[in-house]
Amino acid sequence: MPETRGWLPGAALAVGLITAARLSALWFDRTDLYVDEAQYWLWGRNLDFGYYSKPPLIAWVIRLVTTLAGSDAAFWVRLPGALLHGATALILGTLGARLDGARTGFWVAIGYATLPFVALGSLLISTDTVMAPAFAAALLFHHRAVETGQGRHAALAGVMAGLAIMAKYAGAYFLLGAGLAALFVPQMRLGRRNGALLILGVALVVLPNLIWNAAHGFATFAHTADNAGWLRSGVRLAALNPGELARFFLAQFAVFGPVLFAALLWGYLRPGAGKARALVWFSAPVLGLVCVQALLTHAYANWAVAAYFPGVLIAVPLLLARAPRLFGVSLALNGAICLSLPLLTITAPAPERNGKPLLSRYIGQGALSRQILDLAAVSGARGIAASDRAVLADLFYTGRDAGIAVYAVAPRGRAMNYYEETFPLPDDAGEVLLVTARAPACAGAARDLDTADGAYAGRALAAYLVRADCANAAR
């Protein structure tokens, strides 16, 4: 075994300073909660074992932090991001040290802490961020189970993998990687007993979410199928989208960092041997599957993030051994991104590009909600209704203490988001302030809303005082 001692104090100090700097910047952050963040916060106010579009762990984390803080301010909602990524850096550093020695462990931790997607995930709370430490810990305990043969490590790997799945279903990629590694790298085989313990650990953790899904018509799985697109519509060769594949693939140079992503691809082609080779089976299939998804329909840039927890353990040691100067270049490039992103959130709405704030999608939500809440207060409305998910998300958050009910316009057929599923507008709710881009036939005078800046720039939204049944009929 390589020398593993001595790396942790220095790495913990460096990662701790990076995390403290991120939390300091977060305190001065001038952006609003993004639509997904506001939704996760609302889930935390309504604790459950599952939700319309995601498993529940992110809601539990936000609820825990905001309860301990005694505040629902955006700072506290986002606080877990920097802390969870800091913990992930040290977990991956621990595995890097066990695989390649103390020097590798230190630089894996620093390399991970400065990744572009980690910098962004430390400013915004997301399911990827909540999944990160659990996925990293599953990799570490799986390695320990292979190394020692001890059942407790296999069970802990299963529990951590289960928590990763409870954060985001992409956590299941760990199971795919473990299976492929066992198939193609004999050293990575756990044996029947430990393999069963790992599966049992996963099953015990995810069982409550499976039960919840069964009781709710498998709503989360249906939403996941909707996102994938081709799962419902099938595959047609004529409809393949090579442009979307190219866009997704090129975006990965920004997600993981240009030098590290190139090194990771190099590592896929020259994977080495033994346990280092096994890491490729945890990483490459994830990237490959999401590339296929992009070719078939579309894929968001972050959908392959699970590839980069093992990926950093491939790319960093490879650069340290073969091209240490390039690793220095990588740290400089990624470090510049780590500095620039928090500065943009502090200076928002500046800077601008073509007369539009660079972070326009993250500002303006709260201002619009306050306009709507003020109109509702003076109009005497019994509630506020909207069909736009982004408008609803911030209305619930910004209006959390306003004392007025917020509803989603009742869906026709299957609910298409959490708000339609949980807060549909009853026909007998009385007069409500309907926020919409299209005037309903039964509407009176419109109250135009100011959408000049931020996320709603260019959209014509207005408010109408209408009966609830009229609002639902206008959908």
Secondary structure per residue as TSV (DSSP state, phi and psi in degrees):
chain	resnum	aa	ss	phi	psi
A	1	M	-	360.0	137.0
A	2	P	-	-64.8	160.1
A	3	E	-	-65.0	121.6
A	4	T	-	-112.0	-3.5
A	5	R	T	-87.4	153.3
A	6	G	T	95.5	-12.9
A	7	W	-	-82.8	-29.8
A	8	L	H	-65.7	-45.5
A	9	P	H	-57.7	-45.7
A	10	G	H	-65.2	-42.4
A	11	A	H	-65.8	-42.2
A	12	A	H	-63.2	-38.6
A	13	L	H	-65.2	-46.1
A	14	A	H	-65.0	-47.1
A	15	V	H	-65.5	-37.2
A	16	G	H	-62.8	-41.0
A	17	L	H	-66.6	-40.9
A	18	I	H	-61.8	-43.7
A	19	T	H	-66.1	-42.1
A	20	A	H	-62.4	-40.3
A	21	A	H	-63.4	-39.2
A	22	R	H	-66.7	-39.9
A	23	L	H	-67.2	-36.3
A	24	S	H	-63.3	-43.8
A	25	A	H	-65.2	-37.2
A	26	L	H	-63.4	-32.7
A	27	W	H	-61.3	-32.6
A	28	F	T	-100.4	7.8
A	29	D	-	-59.9	129.8
A	30	R	-	-107.2	9.3
A	31	T	-	-87.3	156.1
A	32	D	-	-83.9	161.0
A	33	L	-	-59.3	133.6
A	34	Y	-	-71.3	163.3
A	35	V	H	-54.1	-43.1
A	36	D	H	-67.5	-40.2
A	37	E	H	-62.0	-44.9
A	38	A	H	-63.2	-36.6
A	39	Q	H	-65.8	-43.9
A	40	Y	H	-61.7	-38.6
A	41	W	H	-60.4	-44.3
A	42	L	H	-64.0	-39.7
A	43	W	H	-56.7	-40.7
A	44	G	H	-63.8	-23.5
A	45	R	H	-80.8	-13.3
A	46	N	S	-131.3	72.3
A	47	L	-	-61.2	137.5
A	48	D	-	-156.0	177.2
A	49	F	S	-93.6	5.3
A	50	G	-	-174.9	163.8
A	51	Y	-	-141.4	172.9
A	52	Y	S	-53.6	-45.9
A	53	S	S	-115.8	-10.1
A	54	K	S	-147.9	158.7
A	55	P	-	-69.1	173.6
A	56	P	S	-93.3	-7.5
A	57	L	H	-60.6	-37.1
A	58	I	H	-63.3	-37.4
A	59	A	H	-65.1	-40.9
A	60	W	H	-63.7	-41.8
A	61	V	H	-63.7	-47.7
A	62	I	H	-62.4	-42.1
A	63	R	H	-62.0	-42.0
A	64	L	H	-61.1	-48.3
A	65	V	H	-67.4	-46.2
A	66	T	H	-67.7	-31.6
A	67	T	H	-68.1	-46.2
A	68	L	H	-63.3	-37.3
A	69	A	H	-77.8	-21.5
A	70	G	T	68.9	26.3
A	71	S	-	-151.6	143.2
A	72	D	-	-104.0	17.1
A	73	A	-	-59.4	153.1
A	74	A	H	-55.9	-35.0
A	75	F	H	-56.8	-44.5
A	76	W	H	-75.3	-33.0
A	77	V	H	-62.3	-39.2
A	78	R	H	-90.3	-13.2
A	79	L	H	-50.9	-42.0
A	80	P	H	-59.8	-25.2
A	81	G	H	-56.4	-55.6
A	82	A	H	-64.0	-39.1
A	83	L	H	-66.9	-42.6
A	84	L	H	-68.4	-38.4
A	85	H	H	-69.9	-35.2
A	86	G	H	-61.6	-43.0
A	87	A	H	-63.6	-40.8
A	88	T	H	-61.2	-40.8
A	89	A	H	-58.1	-43.4
A	90	L	H	-73.2	-34.0
A	91	I	H	-64.7	-47.7
A	92	L	H	-65.6	-35.6
A	93	G	H	-61.0	-39.6
A	94	T	H	-60.4	-44.3
A	95	L	H	-68.7	-39.4
A	96	G	H	-60.1	-39.3
A	97	A	H	-65.7	-39.3
A	98	R	H	-68.5	-32.2
A	99	L	H	-82.7	-40.9
A	100	D	H	-132.0	0.2
A	101	G	-	109.9	169.4
A	102	A	H	-61.5	-40.8
A	103	R	H	-60.2	-44.3
A	104	T	H	-64.5	-41.8
A	105	G	H	-57.6	-43.6
A	106	F	H	-62.3	-48.8
A	107	W	H	-76.5	-26.3
A	108	V	H	-63.1	-44.4
A	109	A	H	-61.5	-46.4
A	110	I	H	-68.6	-41.2
A	111	G	H	-60.2	-43.5
A	112	Y	H	-66.3	-45.0
A	113	A	H	-60.8	-22.2
A	114	T	T	-106.4	10.7
A	115	L	-	-64.9	145.3
A	116	P	H	-57.5	-43.7
A	117	F	H	-68.8	-25.0
A	118	V	H	-73.7	-39.7
A	119	A	H	-59.3	-45.1
A	120	L	H	-68.6	-41.3
A	121	G	H	-69.3	-12.3
A	122	S	T	-88.7	-9.4
A	123	L	T	-103.6	-27.3
A	124	L	S	-123.8	139.0
A	125	I	-	-85.5	128.1
A	126	S	-	-143.5	164.8
A	127	T	H	-66.9	-31.2
A	128	D	H	-59.0	-42.9
A	129	T	H	-65.3	-41.9
A	130	V	H	-69.9	-32.4
A	131	M	H	-69.0	-31.0
A	132	A	H	-54.4	-56.4
A	133	P	H	-66.2	-33.1
A	134	A	H	-67.9	-42.6
A	135	F	H	-63.9	-43.8
A	136	A	H	-62.5	-41.9
A	137	A	H	-66.4	-35.2
A	138	A	H	-62.3	-41.8
A	139	L	H	-61.4	-43.4
A	140	L	H	-64.6	-48.5
A	141	F	H	-69.3	-31.9
A	142	H	H	-63.5	-44.2
A	143	H	H	-60.0	-43.4
A	144	R	H	-64.5	-36.8
A	145	A	H	-65.7	-41.1
A	146	V	H	-66.3	-39.6
A	147	E	H	-70.0	-42.0
A	148	T	H	-105.1	-20.9
A	149	G	-	74.3	8.3
A	150	Q	-	-82.3	132.6
A	151	G	H	-64.3	-30.9
A	152	R	H	-65.2	-33.6
A	153	H	H	-71.0	-37.5
A	154	A	H	-64.3	-43.0
A	155	A	H	-64.1	-40.6
A	156	L	H	-66.7	-36.4
A	157	A	H	-60.0	-41.4
A	158	G	H	-65.1	-42.6
A	159	V	H	-62.6	-44.8
A	160	M	H	-65.5	-39.6
A	161	A	H	-63.8	-38.4
A	162	G	H	-62.1	-41.7
A	163	L	H	-64.8	-37.9
A	164	A	H	-61.2	-40.9
A	165	I	H	-68.1	-35.6
A	166	M	H	-70.7	-15.6
A	167	A	H	-87.3	-43.6
A	168	K	-	-159.3	137.6
A	169	Y	G	-62.3	-17.9
A	170	A	G	-62.2	-14.9
A	171	G	G	-59.3	-22.0
A	172	A	G	-66.2	-15.6
A	173	Y	H	-59.6	-25.3
A	174	F	H	-59.6	-43.5
A	175	L	H	-64.1	-39.7
A	176	L	H	-60.4	-45.9
A	177	G	H	-63.6	-42.6
A	178	A	H	-62.5	-40.2
A	179	G	H	-66.3	-45.4
A	180	L	H	-67.2	-39.1
A	181	A	H	-62.1	-41.9
A	182	A	H	-65.3	-34.2
A	183	L	H	-71.7	-40.9
A	184	F	H	-105.2	-13.2
A	185	V	-	-128.0	96.5
A	186	P	G	-53.2	-32.0
A	187	Q	G	-61.1	-19.9
A	188	M	G	-95.5	11.1
A	189	R	-	-82.7	129.4
A	190	L	-	-82.8	-23.3
A	191	G	-	90.5	160.7
A	192	R	H	-62.8	-45.2
A	193	R	H	-63.5	-51.6
A	194	N	H	-69.3	-33.7
A	195	G	H	-62.0	-40.6
A	196	A	H	-66.4	-37.5
A	197	L	H	-65.4	-38.9
A	198	L	H	-63.1	-48.4
A	199	I	H	-62.6	-39.1
A	200	L	H	-63.1	-42.0
A	201	G	H	-59.7	-44.4
A	202	V	H	-61.0	-48.3
A	203	A	H	-61.3	-42.4
A	204	L	H	-63.9	-36.3
A	205	V	H	-75.5	-41.2
A	206	V	H	-87.9	-11.1
A	207	L	H	-54.4	-44.9
A	208	P	H	-57.6	-36.9
A	209	N	H	-70.9	-35.8
A	210	L	H	-64.6	-41.9
A	211	I	H	-63.5	-43.4
A	212	W	H	-60.0	-44.9
A	213	N	H	-62.3	-41.5
A	214	A	H	-61.7	-36.6
A	215	A	H	-77.1	-14.1
A	216	H	T	-119.3	32.0
A	217	G	T	64.3	27.4
A	218	F	T	51.9	48.4
A	219	A	H	-60.7	-44.1
A	220	T	H	-66.5	-39.5
A	221	F	H	-66.3	-37.9
A	222	A	H	-64.0	-40.6
A	223	H	H	-65.0	-40.4
A	224	T	H	-61.4	-40.3
A	225	A	H	-64.6	-38.9
A	226	D	H	-60.9	-42.5
A	227	N	H	-62.7	-40.8
A	228	A	H	-68.2	-29.6
A	229	G	S	79.3	-66.4
A	230	W	H	-68.8	-19.7
A	231	L	H	-62.6	-29.9
A	232	R	H	-95.2	-37.3
A	233	S	H	-94.6	-12.1
A	234	G	-	85.3	177.1
A	235	V	-	-112.0	128.4
A	236	R	-	-124.0	122.1
A	237	L	G	-57.4	-34.3
A	238	A	G	-67.4	-19.3
A	239	A	G	-97.4	6.3
A	240	L	-	-60.9	148.8
A	241	N	-	-124.8	77.4
A	242	P	H	-62.7	-29.5
A	243	G	H	-64.5	-39.9
A	244	E	H	-66.7	-38.4
A	245	L	H	-61.1	-45.6
A	246	A	H	-62.8	-42.9
A	247	R	H	-61.1	-46.2
A	248	F	H	-62.7	-47.0
A	249	F	H	-63.0	-44.7
A	250	L	H	-65.6	-31.6
A	251	A	H	-63.4	-24.7
A	252	Q	H	-67.4	-24.5
A	253	F	H	-66.0	-28.1
A	254	A	H	-84.6	-33.9
A	255	V	H	-67.9	-47.2
A	256	F	H	-99.0	-12.8
A	257	G	-	100.0	136.2
A	258	P	H	-62.2	-43.0
A	259	V	H	-72.4	-44.2
A	260	L	H	-66.7	-36.5
A	261	F	H	-67.3	-40.7
A	262	A	H	-61.8	-40.6
A	263	A	H	-65.5	-36.9
A	264	L	H	-64.0	-43.5
A	265	L	H	-62.3	-38.9
A	266	W	H	-61.2	-43.1
A	267	G	H	-64.2	-32.5
A	268	Y	H	-63.4	-37.9
A	269	L	H	-80.3	-28.2
A	270	R	S	-127.3	74.4
A	271	P	-	-79.0	-2.7
A	272	G	-	74.8	-149.9
A	273	A	S	-138.8	167.8
A	274	G	H	62.0	-137.1
A	275	K	H	-66.2	-31.3
A	276	A	H	-64.6	-38.8
A	277	R	H	-64.1	-34.6
A	278	A	H	-61.9	-32.1
A	279	L	H	-59.5	-32.2
A	280	V	H	-61.4	-36.2
A	281	W	H	-73.5	-20.0
A	282	F	H	-82.3	-21.7
A	283	S	H	-108.1	-56.1
A	284	A	H	-58.5	-42.2
A	285	P	H	-61.5	-32.8
A	286	V	H	-63.1	-51.0
A	287	L	H	-61.5	-41.0
A	288	G	H	-63.1	-44.0
A	289	L	H	-65.6	-40.0
A	290	V	H	-71.9	-31.3
A	291	C	H	-62.5	-40.8
A	292	V	H	-62.6	-44.1
A	293	Q	H	-57.2	-43.2
A	294	A	H	-62.9	-40.1
A	295	L	H	-65.7	-37.3
A	296	L	H	-76.2	-41.2
A	297	T	S	-141.6	-81.2
A	298	H	-	-160.0	164.4
A	299	A	-	-153.5	131.8
A	300	Y	-	-75.1	155.7
A	301	A	G	-59.8	-30.1
A	302	N	G	-88.3	0.4
A	303	W	G	-68.7	-16.3
A	304	A	G	-104.1	15.0
A	305	V	G	-56.6	-34.2
A	306	A	G	-60.1	-20.1
A	307	A	G	-71.6	-19.1
A	308	Y	H	-96.2	-9.2
A	309	F	H	-70.3	-50.2
A	310	P	H	-72.3	-26.4
A	311	G	H	-62.3	-37.4
A	312	V	H	-67.4	-27.0
A	313	L	H	-77.1	-12.9
A	314	I	H	-93.5	-49.4
A	315	A	H	-72.2	-43.9
A	316	V	H	-65.4	-50.9
A	317	P	H	-60.5	-35.1
A	318	L	H	-63.4	-45.1
A	319	L	H	-67.7	-39.3
A	320	L	H	-60.9	-37.0
A	321	A	H	-82.6	-38.3
A	322	R	H	-105.7	-30.0
A	323	A	-	-150.2	67.1
A	324	P	H	-60.0	-30.9
A	325	R	H	-65.8	-37.7
A	326	L	H	-64.6	-34.0
A	327	F	H	-64.6	-38.8
A	328	G	H	-61.8	-40.2
A	329	V	H	-62.2	-42.0
A	330	S	H	-60.5	-45.3
A	331	L	H	-62.0	-38.5
A	332	A	H	-66.6	-45.1
A	333	L	H	-65.2	-49.8
A	334	N	H	-66.4	-35.0
A	335	G	H	-64.1	-36.9
A	336	A	H	-63.4	-38.8
A	337	I	H	-65.9	-41.4
A	338	C	H	-61.5	-32.3
A	339	L	H	-79.0	-39.0
A	340	S	H	-73.9	-37.4
A	341	L	H	-62.3	-49.2
A	342	P	H	-62.3	-36.0
A	343	L	H	-62.4	-37.2
A	344	L	H	-64.3	-38.0
A	345	T	H	-71.2	-28.1
A	346	I	H	-77.8	-35.2
A	347	T	H	-91.8	-6.7
A	348	A	T	-53.1	140.9
A	349	P	T	-81.8	-6.4
A	350	A	-	-78.0	152.5
A	351	P	S	-82.5	170.5
A	352	E	E	-117.3	156.8
A	353	R	E	-135.0	123.3
A	354	N	T	56.0	39.8
A	355	G	T	75.0	10.5
A	356	K	E	-125.8	133.1
A	357	P	E	-55.6	138.1
A	358	L	T	-60.4	-35.1
A	359	L	T	-104.2	39.3
A	360	S	G	-59.2	-32.5
A	361	R	G	-70.1	-12.2
A	362	Y	G	-109.2	9.9
A	363	I	S	-133.0	158.8
A	364	G	S	96.0	-16.4
A	365	Q	H	-65.6	-46.5
A	366	G	H	-64.5	-38.8
A	367	A	H	-63.2	-42.8
A	368	L	H	-64.2	-43.5
A	369	S	H	-61.1	-39.4
A	370	R	H	-66.3	-36.8
A	371	Q	H	-59.2	-47.5
A	372	I	H	-64.8	-43.3
A	373	L	H	-64.0	-38.8
A	374	D	H	-65.6	-42.5
A	375	L	H	-62.5	-40.9
A	376	A	H	-63.1	-38.6
A	377	A	H	-66.1	-41.7
A	378	V	H	-82.3	-20.3
A	379	S	H	-85.7	-15.7
A	380	G	T	78.2	17.3
A	381	A	-	-62.5	146.9
A	382	R	S	-81.0	-12.1
A	383	G	E	-177.4	178.3
A	384	I	E	-121.7	136.9
A	385	A	E	-128.7	145.8
A	386	A	E	-155.7	159.8
A	387	S	-	-109.4	-15.0
A	388	D	-	-78.0	122.6
A	389	R	H	-62.1	-38.7
A	390	A	H	-67.1	-41.8
A	391	V	H	-62.2	-44.9
A	392	L	H	-63.1	-42.5
A	393	A	H	-57.0	-48.1
A	394	D	H	-77.1	-29.0
A	395	L	H	-61.2	-42.6
A	396	F	H	-63.3	-40.5
A	397	Y	H	-74.8	-56.0
A	398	T	H	-65.2	-33.2
A	399	G	T	-94.0	21.9
A	400	R	T	-62.5	-27.1
A	401	D	T	-114.4	14.4
A	402	A	S	-81.3	-17.3
A	403	G	-	75.8	22.6
A	404	I	-	-126.6	138.5
A	405	A	E	-72.2	144.1
A	406	V	E	-120.2	133.5
A	407	Y	E	-130.0	154.5
A	408	A	E	-92.8	138.8
A	409	V	-	-55.1	130.1
A	410	A	-	-58.2	134.2
A	411	P	-	-73.9	155.9
A	412	R	S	-100.8	107.0
A	413	G	S	90.1	-145.2
A	414	R	S	-68.4	135.4
A	415	A	-	-61.6	137.9
A	416	M	-	-105.0	0.7
A	417	N	S	-161.0	174.9
A	418	Y	H	-61.8	-35.3
A	419	Y	H	-70.8	-41.7
A	420	E	H	-65.1	-35.3
A	421	E	H	-71.1	-38.9
A	422	T	H	-106.5	-30.1
A	423	F	S	-127.6	49.2
A	424	P	B	-68.4	145.5
A	425	L	-	-74.0	119.9
A	426	P	-	-72.1	144.2
A	427	D	T	-63.2	-24.0
A	428	D	T	-99.5	23.7
A	429	A	S	-78.2	-3.2
A	430	G	-	85.1	-157.5
A	431	E	E	-79.2	133.3
A	432	V	E	-128.9	158.2
A	433	L	E	-90.4	108.1
A	434	L	E	-90.4	123.0
A	435	V	E	-102.2	119.3
A	436	T	E	-156.7	162.7
A	437	A	S	-93.2	-9.4
A	438	R	S	-130.7	124.9
A	439	A	-	-67.5	129.2
A	440	P	-	-71.9	155.3
A	441	A	T	-61.7	-29.8
A	442	C	T	-92.1	8.9
A	443	A	-	-80.5	153.0
A	444	G	-	-94.0	-140.6
A	445	A	S	-67.6	143.4
A	446	A	-	-89.0	145.6
A	447	R	E	-109.2	101.1
A	448	D	E	-65.3	142.8
A	449	L	-	-106.6	142.3
A	450	D	-	-79.4	111.0
A	451	T	-	-121.1	31.5
A	452	A	-	-67.0	-31.5
A	453	D	S	-122.3	155.6
A	454	G	G	81.0	-150.5
A	455	A	G	-61.8	-27.0
A	456	Y	G	-102.1	10.6
A	457	A	T	-57.1	132.2
A	458	G	T	88.7	-6.3
A	459	R	-	-99.3	135.8
A	460	A	-	-95.7	99.8
A	461	L	-	-112.4	142.0
A	462	A	E	-140.1	163.1
A	463	A	E	-117.3	139.3
A	464	Y	E	-131.6	135.9
A	465	L	E	-88.4	109.0
A	466	V	E	-138.1	164.3
A	467	R	E	-69.6	151.9
A	468	A	H	-60.6	-41.9
A	469	D	H	-64.1	-31.7
A	470	C	H	-66.9	-43.2
A	471	A	H	-60.6	-43.0
A	472	N	H	-68.3	-35.7
A	473	A	H	-69.7	-23.7
A	474	A	T	-79.6	-6.0
A	475	R	-	-62.7	360.0
